[in-house]
Amino acid sequence: MRAKAETYFPDGHSLRLACRAGEHASQTSGHALGYVQANLVVVPQAAAFDFLLFCQRNPKPCPLLEVVEAGSLEAVRLAAGSDLSRDLPRYRVFRNGEMVEERTEVASVWRDDFVSFLLGCSFSFEKPLMDAGLEVRNLALGRNVPMYRTGIACRAAGVFSGPLVVSMRPFPPAETIRAAVISSALPQVHGAPVHFGNPDAIGIRDLAVPEYGDAVPIHDGEVPVFWACGVTTQEALLNAKLPLAITHAPGHMFVSDLREEALHQFNESVW
């Protein structure tokens, strides 16, 4: 569980209300265990088809859970009554290819032409890993998961292109395959790992210096295991240079009302 003193939120609804009230602004890993968490990407309608195509061409880092059409703030399928402009603990605002600020609400910069995309997050398989008796290092230490920019290029779509970003969790060799099997049953939240072992093979220079999140120690004999990560989309936004776009801050996710076990039946259309 979480090694921290802050309030634990047992479900998505209570966490979203706390965010909306300005009472929670930190990461969501380890909160609402058993509930699906999601990456958020919000783009102008003019760029929405390109982004949808980017997700279709790169399903490992961009597994679509819901698309919210222009003019709506509510993720009806994942959390009825939600407000995407206020229900995350922290957001990032991008302007013309630069991340210009982080803020705890984006209602004041929201536009009527925004289309919102909710993508699966690896936080959603952390509880199944723990239920199997595996230690999830970032949870044990109360940290955000480490995330790294790789040398693997995503398939481009319209204005969107960029490198794959991965999250990393270390395990002893005997547990590495178990972690892969458990996560592979949940393709809607990134599924099986994309790599394990030597980080140089995927272009990661230093595991002690993640581009996003917090570093975690890797003990002697452990193997780093890498999963595709939704923060890949933030790299794509930097290249797209849209006049305005919004995402979650890495590790500060949209926490839904959907139970993780429901993902096994969550295969119908997302729009």
Secondary structure as GFF3:
##gff-version 3
##sequence-region A 1 271
A	DSSP	alpha_helix	12	20	.	.	.	ID=ss1
A	DSSP	beta_strand	35	44	.	.	.	ID=ss2
A	DSSP	alpha_helix	45	57	.	.	.	ID=ss3
A	DSSP	beta_strand	64	68	.	.	.	ID=ss4
A	DSSP	beta_strand	91	95	.	.	.	ID=ss5
A	DSSP	beta_strand	98	103	.	.	.	ID=ss6
A	DSSP	three_ten_helix	107	109	.	.	.	ID=ss7
A	DSSP	beta_strand	114	120	.	.	.	ID=ss8
A	DSSP	three_ten_helix	122	125	.	.	.	ID=ss9
A	DSSP	alpha_helix	126	131	.	.	.	ID=ss10
A	DSSP	alpha_helix	137	140	.	.	.	ID=ss11
A	DSSP	beta_strand	147	153	.	.	.	ID=ss12
A	DSSP	beta_strand	163	171	.	.	.	ID=ss13
A	DSSP	alpha_helix	173	184	.	.	.	ID=ss14
A	DSSP	three_ten_helix	187	189	.	.	.	ID=ss15
A	DSSP	beta_strand	195	196	.	.	.	ID=ss16
A	DSSP	three_ten_helix	199	202	.	.	.	ID=ss17
A	DSSP	beta_strand	223	228	.	.	.	ID=ss18
A	DSSP	alpha_helix	232	240	.	.	.	ID=ss19
A	DSSP	beta_strand	245	248	.	.	.	ID=ss20
A	DSSP	beta_strand	254	259	.	.	.	ID=ss21
A	DSSP	three_ten_helix	260	265	.	.	.	ID=ss22
###
